[in-house]
Amino acid sequence: MDFREGEIIAIDKPYGVSSFGALAHIRYLCSRKWGRKVKMGHAGTLDPLATGVLILCTGKMTKRIEEFQHHTKEYVATLQLGATTPSFDMEHEIDATFPTSHITREGIEQALAAFVGDVMQVPPVFSACNVNGKRAYALSRKGKEVELAPKQVRIDEIELVSFGIEKKQLTLRIVCGKGTYIRALARDLGRALQSGAYLTALRRTRVGDIRVEDCHDYDQFGAWLDQQEMTKAE
């Protein structure tokens, strides 16, 4: 491995770890192995409560980060209908509940059809969007009101994988482009169903041609790295 010329490292980010935290851990292991600090960046943030494909680039390969960010991504998302949280995932407690008795599988599929294609989406206020030089989530956590403008995103496919009518939980497979927030999709789908929704699980299963099955296990990466031959740091 040659960290200066550049390596592309795909890891399966675990639950509860931020993308930056995952990067810092892998960079530490690589720097220890190489003998000096490794230049490294990630190509697309995953929320701490999300898991799956996180692409890390080292050295000269960091020039490809923007390229990877524009690659098509695939997610598997589990949604709870009938309630919302401020972040539209499980980072926060439920703040409102809504009726669900009128929701059917057919109604969900009809509602989902409106979200396929080029759509305007308002990012969640608990997101990394920049607001006057500050992150939206940082302002929101301080109790400040945040208004974010809608952005055009591309959603190529949405498949309703399953729908549990008793618990009103559903699983979606989503293929989309850069900048799509699955939490915002959950929010908007809940509203389209005249109810509410939030994410209970999110897994990024693919970025471009890199699938989660191809990724390194985060916890086993150090052991794998120890077995690799390394170009010496100068």
C-alpha positions as CSV (number, residue, x, y, z in Angstrom):
1,M,0.0,0.0,0.0
2,D,1.2,3.5,-0.8
3,F,-0.7,6.2,1.1
4,R,1.1,9.0,-0.6
5,E,0.2,8.0,-4.1
6,G,-3.2,7.2,-2.7
7,E,-5.5,4.4,-1.6
8,I,-9.2,4.0,-1.8
9,I,-10.5,2.4,1.4
10,A,-14.2,1.4,1.8
11,I,-15.4,0.6,5.2
12,D,-18.7,-0.5,6.7
13,K,-19.3,2.3,9.1
14,P,-20.9,1.1,12.3
15,Y,-23.9,2.5,14.2
16,G,-23.2,5.3,16.5
17,V,-20.0,6.5,15.0
18,S,-19.8,9.8,13.0
19,S,-18.2,9.8,9.6
20,F,-15.4,12.0,10.9
21,G,-14.9,9.7,13.9
22,A,-14.7,6.7,11.6
23,L,-12.2,8.6,9.4
24,A,-10.1,9.7,12.4
25,H,-9.9,6.1,13.7
26,I,-8.9,4.6,10.3
27,R,-6.4,7.5,9.7
28,Y,-4.8,6.8,13.1
29,L,-4.4,3.1,12.2
30,C,-3.0,3.9,8.8
31,S,-0.6,6.6,10.2
32,R,0.7,4.2,12.8
33,K,1.3,1.6,10.2
34,W,3.0,4.0,7.8
35,G,5.1,5.9,10.3
36,R,3.7,9.3,9.7
37,K,0.4,11.1,9.4
38,V,-1.7,10.0,6.4
39,K,-3.6,12.6,4.5
40,M,-7.2,11.3,4.3
41,G,-10.7,12.5,3.5
42,H,-14.2,10.8,3.2
43,A,-16.5,11.0,0.2
44,G,-19.9,11.6,1.6
45,T,-21.2,11.9,5.1
46,L,-23.2,9.3,6.9
47,D,-25.2,10.2,10.0
48,P,-23.9,8.7,13.2
49,L,-27.1,6.5,13.5
50,A,-26.6,5.2,9.9
51,T,-24.4,2.3,8.8
52,G,-22.8,1.1,5.6
53,V,-20.5,2.2,2.8
54,L,-18.1,5.0,3.7
55,I,-15.4,5.7,1.2
56,L,-12.0,7.0,2.4
57,C,-9.4,8.4,0.1
58,T,-5.7,8.9,1.0
59,G,-2.9,10.9,-0.5
60,K,-3.4,11.8,-4.2
61,M,-6.6,9.9,-4.3
62,T,-8.3,12.7,-2.2
63,K,-8.6,14.4,-5.6
64,R,-11.3,11.9,-6.4
65,I,-13.5,12.7,-3.4
66,E,-15.8,14.9,-5.4
67,E,-16.1,12.2,-8.1
68,F,-17.2,9.7,-5.5
69,Q,-19.7,12.2,-4.0
70,H,-21.5,12.4,-7.3
71,H,-21.8,8.6,-7.6
72,T,-25.3,7.0,-7.3
73,K,-26.0,5.7,-3.8
74,E,-28.3,3.0,-2.6
75,Y,-29.9,2.8,0.9
76,V,-32.1,0.5,2.8
77,A,-34.3,2.5,5.2
78,T,-36.7,1.5,7.9
79,L,-39.4,4.0,8.8
80,Q,-41.9,4.2,11.6
81,L,-45.2,5.8,10.6
82,G,-47.5,7.8,12.9
83,A,-44.9,9.9,14.7
84,T,-42.1,12.4,14.2
85,T,-38.9,13.5,16.0
86,P,-37.1,16.8,15.5
87,S,-34.4,15.1,13.5
88,F,-36.6,12.6,11.8
89,D,-34.5,9.8,13.1
90,M,-33.9,8.2,16.5
91,E,-31.4,10.9,17.7
92,H,-34.3,12.7,19.4
93,E,-37.4,11.6,21.2
94,I,-40.8,11.6,19.5
95,D,-42.3,15.1,19.5
96,A,-45.7,14.5,17.8
97,T,-48.0,11.6,16.9
98,F,-50.4,11.2,14.1
99,P,-53.2,8.8,12.9
100,T,-52.2,5.8,10.9
101,S,-55.4,3.7,10.6
102,H,-56.1,5.1,7.1
103,I,-52.6,4.0,5.7
104,T,-52.5,1.1,3.4
105,R,-49.7,-0.6,1.3
106,E,-51.4,0.7,-1.9
107,G,-51.5,4.2,-0.4
108,I,-47.8,4.1,0.4
109,E,-46.9,2.9,-3.1
110,Q,-49.0,5.7,-4.7
111,A,-47.4,8.3,-2.4
112,L,-43.8,7.0,-3.1
113,A,-44.3,7.4,-6.9
114,A,-44.3,11.2,-6.4
115,F,-40.8,11.1,-5.0
116,V,-39.2,9.5,-8.0
117,G,-37.3,11.7,-10.4
118,D,-36.0,15.2,-9.9
119,V,-37.6,16.5,-6.7
120,M,-37.3,19.6,-4.5
121,Q,-36.2,18.6,-1.0
122,V,-35.7,20.8,2.1
123,P,-32.8,19.4,4.1
124,P,-33.5,18.5,7.8
125,V,-32.6,21.3,10.2
126,F,-30.5,18.7,12.1
127,S,-28.0,18.4,9.1
128,A,-24.6,19.5,8.2
129,C,-25.9,22.2,5.8
130,N,-24.0,25.5,6.1
131,V,-26.0,28.5,7.5
132,N,-23.9,31.7,7.5
133,G,-20.8,29.8,8.2
134,K,-22.3,27.5,10.8
135,R,-23.7,23.9,10.7
136,A,-27.5,23.8,10.8
137,Y,-27.4,21.0,13.4
138,A,-25.2,23.1,15.7
139,L,-27.7,26.0,15.5
140,S,-30.7,23.6,16.0
141,R,-29.1,22.0,19.0
142,K,-28.8,25.5,20.6
143,G,-32.6,26.0,20.1
144,K,-32.2,28.5,17.3
145,E,-34.6,28.5,14.4
146,V,-33.1,27.4,11.1
147,E,-34.6,27.9,7.7
148,L,-33.1,25.9,4.9
149,A,-34.0,26.4,1.2
150,P,-35.2,23.5,-0.9
151,K,-32.7,21.8,-3.2
152,Q,-33.2,19.7,-6.2
153,V,-32.2,16.1,-5.7
154,R,-32.5,13.0,-7.9
155,I,-34.2,9.9,-6.7
156,D,-33.9,7.1,-9.3
157,E,-35.7,4.3,-7.6
158,I,-37.9,3.7,-4.5
159,E,-39.0,0.1,-3.7
160,L,-41.3,-0.7,-0.9
161,V,-39.6,-3.8,0.4
162,S,-42.0,-4.5,3.3
163,F,-44.9,-3.0,5.2
164,G,-46.0,-4.2,8.6
165,I,-49.6,-3.1,8.9
166,E,-49.8,-3.7,12.7
167,K,-46.7,-1.8,13.8
168,K,-47.0,0.6,10.8
169,Q,-43.3,0.1,10.0
170,L,-42.0,0.0,6.4
171,T,-38.7,-0.8,4.7
172,L,-37.6,1.0,1.6
173,R,-34.8,0.5,-0.9
174,I,-33.8,3.9,-2.4
175,V,-31.4,4.7,-5.2
176,C,-30.5,8.3,-5.4
177,G,-28.0,11.0,-6.2
178,K,-25.8,13.4,-4.3
179,G,-27.4,15.5,-1.6
180,T,-30.5,13.4,-1.0
181,Y,-31.5,13.2,2.7
182,I,-33.3,10.0,3.5
183,R,-34.5,11.6,6.8
184,A,-36.1,14.3,4.7
185,L,-37.7,11.7,2.5
186,A,-39.2,10.1,5.6
187,R,-40.5,13.4,6.7
188,D,-42.1,14.2,3.4
189,L,-43.6,10.7,2.9
190,G,-45.2,11.0,6.3
191,R,-46.8,14.3,5.3
192,A,-47.9,12.8,2.0
193,L,-49.7,10.1,3.9
194,Q,-51.4,12.7,6.1
195,S,-49.5,11.3,9.0
196,G,-45.9,11.4,10.2
197,A,-42.7,9.3,9.8
198,Y,-39.2,9.0,11.0
199,L,-36.2,6.7,10.4
200,T,-35.5,3.9,12.8
201,A,-32.7,2.4,10.7
202,L,-30.6,3.5,7.7
203,R,-27.9,1.5,5.9
204,R,-26.0,2.7,2.8
205,T,-25.6,-0.4,0.8
206,R,-23.8,1.0,-2.3
207,V,-21.8,4.0,-3.6
208,G,-21.3,3.7,-7.3
209,D,-19.9,0.2,-7.9
210,I,-18.7,-0.3,-4.3
211,R,-21.2,-2.4,-2.3
212,V,-21.3,-2.9,1.4
213,E,-20.2,-6.5,0.9
214,D,-17.0,-5.2,-0.5
215,C,-16.2,-3.0,2.5
216,H,-13.8,-3.6,5.3
217,D,-15.2,-4.4,8.7
218,Y,-14.5,-1.4,10.8
219,D,-13.5,-3.3,13.9
220,Q,-11.3,-5.7,12.0
221,F,-9.5,-3.1,9.8
222,G,-6.5,-2.8,12.1
223,A,-5.9,-6.6,12.0
224,W,-6.3,-6.5,8.2
225,L,-3.9,-3.6,7.8
226,D,-1.2,-5.3,9.9
227,Q,-1.1,-8.0,7.2
228,Q,-0.5,-5.5,4.3
229,E,2.9,-4.6,2.8
230,M,3.6,-0.9,3.0
231,T,5.6,1.6,1.0
232,K,7.8,3.3,3.5
233,A,7.1,6.9,4.5
234,E,9.9,9.3,3.5
